Amino acid sequence: MLYQLYQAQADLLFPARQMARFGASMARAMDMGDYTPRLVRQLGAACDVFAGLELTHHRPSYNIPTTTMGNKTVAVTEEPVLDTPFGTLLRFKKDSNAIQPRVLVIAPMSGHFATLLRGTVLVMLPDHDVYITDWKNARDVPLSEGSFGFDSYVDHLITFMEAIGEGGHMVAVCQPCVAALAAAAVMAETGHRAQPRSLTLMAGPIDTRQNPTKVNHLAKSHSIEWFEKNLIGKVPWRYPGAFRRVYPGFVQLTAFMSMNLDRHINAHLGQFRALASGDVVAAANHRRFYDEYNAVMDLPAEFYLETVQRVFQDHDLPLGRLTWHGQPVRPQAIRRTALLTVEGERDDICAIGQTMAALDLCSGVRISQKRHHLQSGVGHYGVFSGSRWAREVYPRVRAMIEVTNLQTPPQTR
């Protein structure tokens, strides 16, 4: 019923948003610079802001046509390397013969598309052969394709690393840090030839008992049955994934926005003022951010519920109880993968200490192969996007990859 109510509301508002778009375009057409009546710009601004509040459910474009390598600009094309019903291993292929370290960027499956990490990829591209886990919207996956749970996520990471080949690296952002560590542990346990040379975990919930945040308290405040009853819906019949049980992306977006509601309200008020005053640059920046932020994807219900229970409620990984297809996951089995953990000083989603906990869990990794970086002055998103990421965090990630890439690649047992 949850999803059906949302869809009904979206359908009812659709004509009004179309009219608002038309009104905004008319106001732009009537703009005569300093001679434009103030009321015209204000009405156009109001229409534009209202139309921009609409959620979309299709993956935005990465829009990375080029990158720089040294003093050269090279073309970049998106190359699907491996495709499954739930995700694509996407390579940002450069028009260059240079051999660079292969890196799998592991994007969260948490209500937004992997394109949210466009800034992460942009910064890494000049120095690396970058791949990303391009997850698909669960509402577009037919029910006949089966389920997708936590173990399936780990399966995908292992399969993707196999496709990338021996000597690759993993960089996990936020939520998938647990799954990435599990995949590395499983591959180490079996002596897998494609186990990563380095694993970077950025702002991830390895042990949410450390300095619990509001997000962590919310996960513990209700039973898993409550989450299933109140937050899980079925995809409406008119979409390819009809009747699949999902955690809707619009629910996750609502939760994110409620954490900083004043900030989002002020941002939209600022957009109204920018449009009304003719500040084209500020208006374009706002629109670019919210076009991405308002693009939501649904999560398979089983993955969402298992993640809440295993990671946030039962703390299976730090307590040594995490399993993969019934087999124990042992982080201490990791010996040949260097480990870097990164946290943000002001992170109100994944607090200080939660990601760093991985260093103790991976007791088989030599101390000389472990690193931790606490980035001052940034919140959650600042760890992997923005100027601080580019100037201060990324050099640490690059150094870890460079050092381990020069070492002898892991050998199978």
C-alpha positions in Angstrom: 0.0 0.0 0.0 2.9 2.3 0.8 4.2 2.3 -2.8 0.7 2.6 -4.3 -0.1 5.7 -2.2 3.2 7.3 -3.4 2.4 6.5 -7.0 -1.1 7.8 -6.8 0.2 11.1 -5.4 2.9 11.3 -8.1 0.2 10.7 -10.8 -2.1 13.4 -9.4 0.7 16.0 -9.3 2.0 15.2 -12.7 -0.3 17.6 -14.6 0.5 20.4 -12.1 4.3 19.9 -12.6 3.9 19.9 -16.4 2.0 23.2 -16.1 4.7 24.5 -13.8 7.4 23.6 -16.4 5.4 25.4 -19.1 5.1 28.5 -16.8 8.8 28.5 -16.1 9.6 28.3 -19.8 7.2 31.1 -20.6 8.9 33.3 -17.9 12.3 32.6 -19.4 11.0 33.4 -22.9 9.6 36.8 -21.6 12.9 37.7 -19.8 14.2 41.0 -21.2 17.0 41.5 -18.8 16.7 44.6 -16.6 13.4 45.4 -18.3 11.7 42.2 -17.1 8.8 42.9 -14.6 9.7 41.5 -11.2 6.4 39.6 -10.9 7.2 37.7 -14.1 10.5 36.4 -12.7 9.0 35.6 -9.3 6.2 33.6 -10.9 8.7 31.8 -13.2 11.0 31.1 -10.2 8.1 29.6 -8.2 7.1 27.4 -11.1 10.7 26.3 -11.6 11.2 25.4 -7.9 7.9 23.4 -7.8 8.7 21.5 -10.9 12.2 20.7 -9.6 10.8 18.9 -6.5 9.7 15.9 -8.6 11.5 12.6 -8.0 12.8 10.6 -10.9 13.5 6.9 -11.1 15.9 6.6 -13.9 19.7 6.6 -13.7 21.2 10.0 -14.6 24.1 10.1 -17.0 27.6 10.0 -15.6 28.5 12.7 -18.1 32.2 12.1 -18.1 33.3 12.6 -21.8 37.0 13.3 -21.1 39.7 13.2 -18.5 43.3 14.4 -18.3 46.4 12.2 -18.3 49.4 14.3 -17.7 49.1 17.3 -20.1 46.8 15.4 -22.5 43.0 15.3 -22.7 41.7 11.9 -23.5 38.2 10.7 -24.4 36.3 8.5 -21.9 33.6 6.0 -22.9 31.4 3.9 -20.7 32.0 0.2 -21.4 29.7 -2.5 -19.8 32.1 -5.3 -18.9 29.6 -7.6 -17.2 25.9 -7.4 -16.8 23.5 -9.1 -14.4 19.8 -8.5 -13.7 20.7 -6.4 -10.6 23.9 -4.6 -11.7 26.5 -3.9 -14.3 30.2 -3.8 -14.0 30.9 -0.5 -15.8 34.3 0.5 -17.0 35.2 4.1 -17.8 37.4 3.3 -20.7 40.0 5.9 -21.7 41.3 6.4 -25.2 44.8 5.6 -24.2 47.2 2.6 -24.2 48.6 3.5 -20.8 48.5 0.6 -18.3 47.1 1.9 -14.9 46.0 0.2 -11.7 42.6 -1.3 -12.1 40.2 -0.1 -9.4 36.6 -1.3 -8.6 34.7 1.6 -7.0 31.9 -0.1 -5.0 28.8 2.2 -4.9 26.2 2.0 -2.2 22.8 0.4 -2.9 21.0 2.8 -0.6 18.4 4.7 -2.5 20.5 6.6 -5.0 22.1 5.5 -8.2 25.9 4.9 -8.5 26.1 8.2 -10.4 26.1 9.9 -7.0 29.8 8.9 -7.0 30.5 10.8 -10.3 32.8 13.2 -8.4 34.7 10.2 -6.9 35.2 8.7 -10.3 36.3 12.0 -11.9 39.1 12.5 -9.4 40.3 8.9 -9.7 40.2 8.6 -13.5 43.5 10.4 -14.4 45.6 7.9 -12.4 43.5 4.7 -12.6 41.6 2.3 -14.8 38.3 2.8 -13.0 35.3 0.4 -12.8 32.1 0.9 -10.9 29.3 -1.2 -9.5 26.4 0.3 -11.5 23.4 -1.1 -9.5 20.0 -1.3 -11.2 16.7 0.0 -9.9 14.9 -3.0 -8.3 11.5 -1.8 -9.6 12.9 -2.4 -13.2 14.0 -6.0 -12.4 11.3 -8.6 -13.2 10.2 -10.9 -10.4 11.3 -13.9 -12.4 15.0 -12.9 -11.9 14.8 -14.0 -8.3 15.8 -12.4 -5.1 18.9 -10.3 -4.2 20.2 -10.4 -0.6 23.4 -9.6 1.2 25.0 -12.8 0.0 24.1 -11.8 -3.6 25.8 -8.5 -3.1 29.0 -10.2 -2.0 28.7 -12.6 -4.9 28.6 -9.7 -7.3 31.7 -8.1 -5.8 33.6 -11.4 -6.2 32.4 -11.9 -9.7 33.2 -8.3 -10.7 36.8 -8.7 -9.3 37.2 -11.9 -11.3 36.1 -10.0 -14.4 38.6 -7.2 -13.7 41.4 -9.7 -13.3 44.3 -10.4 -11.0 45.9 -7.5 -9.3 42.9 -5.2 -9.0 42.0 -2.9 -6.1 38.7 -2.2 -4.3 37.4 1.1 -3.0 34.2 0.9 -1.1 32.1 3.9 -0.2 29.7 4.0 2.8 27.2 1.1 3.1 29.0 -1.6 1.0 32.1 -1.5 3.2 30.8 -4.5 5.1 30.1 -6.4 2.0 33.5 -5.4 0.5 35.3 -6.6 3.6 33.3 -9.9 3.5 34.2 -10.4 -0.2 37.9 -9.8 0.4 37.8 -12.2 3.4 36.0 -14.9 1.3 38.5 -14.5 -1.5 41.5 -14.6 0.9 40.1 -17.8 2.6 40.0 -19.6 -0.7 43.2 -18.1 -2.1 41.3 -16.6 -5.0 43.6 -15.3 -7.7 41.6 -12.0 -8.0 41.7 -11.1 -4.3 42.4 -7.3 -4.2 45.9 -6.0 -3.6 44.4 -3.1 -1.6 41.0 -2.4 0.0 40.0 1.1 0.9 36.9 1.5 3.1 35.5 5.0 3.3 32.9 6.1 5.8 31.4 2.6 6.2 29.5 0.9 9.0 31.9 -1.8 10.0 31.0 -1.6 13.7 28.1 0.7 14.4 28.5 0.1 18.2 31.2 2.8 18.0 29.9 6.3 18.7 26.3 5.5 17.5 24.6 8.1 15.3 20.9 8.9 14.9 20.8 6.5 12.0 22.2 3.7 14.2 19.8 4.5 17.0 16.9 4.4 14.6 18.0 1.0 13.3 18.1 -0.4 16.9 14.8 1.3 18.0 12.5 -1.0 16.1 12.4 -4.8 15.4 13.2 -6.1 12.0 9.5 -7.0 11.8 8.6 -3.4 12.2 10.9 -2.4 9.3 9.4 -5.1 7.1 5.8 -4.1 8.0 6.2 -0.3 7.7 8.9 0.4 5.1 8.6 -2.4 2.6 6.3 -2.0 -0.4 5.4 -3.8 -3.7 6.3 -2.3 -7.1 3.1 -1.2 -8.9 1.9 -3.4 -11.7 2.9 -1.1 -14.6 6.6 -1.4 -14.0 8.9 -4.2 -15.2 9.5 -5.3 -11.6 5.8 -5.5 -10.8 5.0 -7.0 -7.4 8.6 -7.3 -6.3 9.0 -6.4 -2.7 11.3 -3.4 -2.3 12.5 -0.7 0.1 11.4 2.3 -2.0 14.0 4.9 -2.8 11.6 7.7 -2.0 11.4 6.5 1.6 15.2 6.6 1.9 15.3 10.0 0.3 12.7 11.3 2.8 14.8 9.9 5.7 17.9 11.6 4.4 16.2 14.9 3.9 14.5 14.8 7.3 18.0 14.7 9.0 18.8 18.1 7.5 15.4 19.5 6.7 16.3 23.1 7.4 19.2 22.9 5.0 17.1 21.6 2.1 14.3 24.2 2.8 16.9 27.0 2.7 18.4 25.5 -0.5 15.1 25.7 -2.3 14.4 29.2 -0.9 17.9 30.2 -2.2 17.0 28.7 -5.6 13.8 30.9 -5.7 15.9 34.0 -4.9 18.5 33.1 -7.5 16.0 32.6 -10.2 14.0 35.7 -9.3 17.2 37.8 -9.4 18.6 36.2 -12.6 21.5 34.5 -10.9 21.9 31.9 -13.6 25.1 30.3 -12.2 23.7 29.7 -8.7 20.4 28.4 -10.2 22.3 25.9 -12.5 24.4 24.6 -9.6 21.3 24.0 -7.5 19.5 22.3 -10.3 22.5 20.1 -11.1 22.7 18.9 -7.5 19.0 18.2 -7.0 18.5 16.5 -10.4 21.0 13.9 -9.1 19.8 13.9 -5.5 16.1 13.4 -6.5 16.9 10.5 -8.8 16.0 7.5 -6.5 16.2 3.8 -6.9 14.4 1.0 -5.1 16.3 -1.6 -3.1 15.3 -5.3 -3.1 13.5 -5.9 0.2 15.6 -8.9 1.2 18.9 -6.9 0.8 17.6 -3.9 2.8 16.2 -6.1 5.7 19.3 -8.3 5.9 21.6 -5.2 5.9 19.6 -3.6 8.7 19.6 -6.8 10.8 23.1 -8.1 10.1 25.0 -4.8 10.1 23.0 -2.3 12.3 21.1 -4.5 14.7 23.1 -7.7 15.3 26.6 -6.4 14.5 27.5 -9.8 12.9 30.8 -8.7 11.4 32.5 -7.3 14.5 31.1 -10.0 16.7 32.5 -12.8 14.4 29.0 -14.1 13.4 28.8 -12.9 9.8 28.2 -15.7 7.3 28.2 -15.9 3.5 26.0 -18.7 2.1 26.2 -20.3 5.5 30.0 -20.2 5.7 31.8 -18.1 8.3 33.3 -14.8 7.1 36.8 -14.4 8.7 38.4 -11.0 8.2 41.5 -12.4 9.9 42.1 -14.6 6.8 43.0 -11.5 4.9 46.8 -11.4 4.7 47.9 -10.1 1.2 45.5 -7.2 0.9 46.6 -3.8 2.2 43.9 -1.9 4.1 43.1 1.8 4.3 40.2 3.2 6.3 38.9 6.7 5.9 36.5 8.6 8.2 35.1 12.2 8.3 35.4 14.3 11.5 31.8 15.6 11.2 30.2 12.5 9.8 26.7 12.2 11.3 25.8 9.0 9.4 28.9 6.9 10.0 30.7 8.2 13.0 34.4 8.2 14.0 35.6 4.7 14.9 33.0 2.7 12.9 35.1 2.3 9.8 38.4 2.1 11.6 37.2 -1.0 13.4 38.1 -2.9 10.3 41.8 -2.5 11.1 41.4 -4.6 14.3 39.2 -7.2 12.6 41.9 -7.8 9.9 44.5 -9.1 12.3 46.2 -11.1 9.6 47.3 -8.0 7.7 50.7 -6.7 8.7 50.7 -3.4 10.6 52.9 -1.9 7.8 50.0 -2.7 5.4 47.4 -0.8 7.4 46.5 2.8 7.2 43.8 5.1 8.7 43.0 8.7 7.7 40.6 10.9 9.7 39.6 13.8 7.4 39.1 17.0 9.4 36.2 19.4 8.6 34.0 17.1 6.5 30.8 15.3 7.0 29.7 12.0 5.4 29.7 13.1 1.7 32.9 15.1 2.1 34.9 11.9 2.6 34.4 10.9 -1.0 33.2 14.0 -2.9 34.1 17.7 -3.1 37.3 19.7 -2.8 38.5 18.0 0.5 38.2 14.6 -1.1 40.2 15.7 -4.1 42.9 17.6 -2.3 43.3 15.7 1.0 41.6 12.3 1.0 42.3 11.1 -2.5 46.1 11.4 -2.3 46.0 8.9 0.6 44.0 6.5 -1.5 46.2 6.9 -4.5 49.3 6.3 -2.4 47.9 3.1 -1.0 47.1 1.8 -4.5 50.5 2.9 -5.9 52.5 1.2 -3.2 50.6 -2.1 -3.3 50.5 -2.1 -7.1 54.3 -2.3 -7.1 54.4 -5.3 -4.9 54.2 -8.9 -6.1 50.6 -9.8 -6.9 48.8 -12.3 -4.6 49.5 -16.0 -5.5 46.8 -18.7 -5.4 47.3 -21.4 -2.9 
